[in-house]
Structures are given as C-alpha cells and as structure tokens.
Amino acid sequence: MSKKKNWKRPRSLITQINGMRFDHSDEEREFLKAIDRYKIEMRRPYPTYPEVLAIALSLGYRKVVSPENIG
C-alpha cells in the first residue's frame, strides 16, 4: 500500500503574501509568472536557487555588473 502525498497547486506569488496586492512592473510580473509556471509544471512549492537562475536566464536576463559592485 503506497501513501500518496496530497499535492496542491501553489498559490500565485503575486497574491501569496497575506492576500495583499502589489503593483509590479511588467518585468516583475513576467518573472513572477515564470516562477509560478515552473512551480506548477514541476509540482514543487519552491524552486532551488539554481532553478531560479535557470528561469531568469530563460527569460533573457544576463549579468551586467560584477557581484562586488552590487550594493
């Protein structure tokens, strides 16, 4: 007898924070939707940092400054 974990579709990141709505730029909305799509397709509530980087790269993001200059 196998136990199946009940998996629920993750709520949208846009409305996840205490049900509050936030005004996001078009780029932010595109990124949040890509994260949500990934979570749904992979059936995982949280992507890892390498997965988030892969999602960002798939949207065309590229590093333009060295990490030492961020801040």
Residue pairs with C-beta under 8 A, 6 or more apart in sequence:
7 43
9 40
10 36
10 39
10 40
10 45
12 32
12 36
13 32
13 35
13 36
14 21
14 22
14 24
14 29
14 32
14 36
15 21
24 32
30 59
31 55
31 56
31 59
34 55
34 58
34 59
35 47
35 52
35 55
38 47
38 51
38 55
39 45
39 46
39 47
42 51
47 55
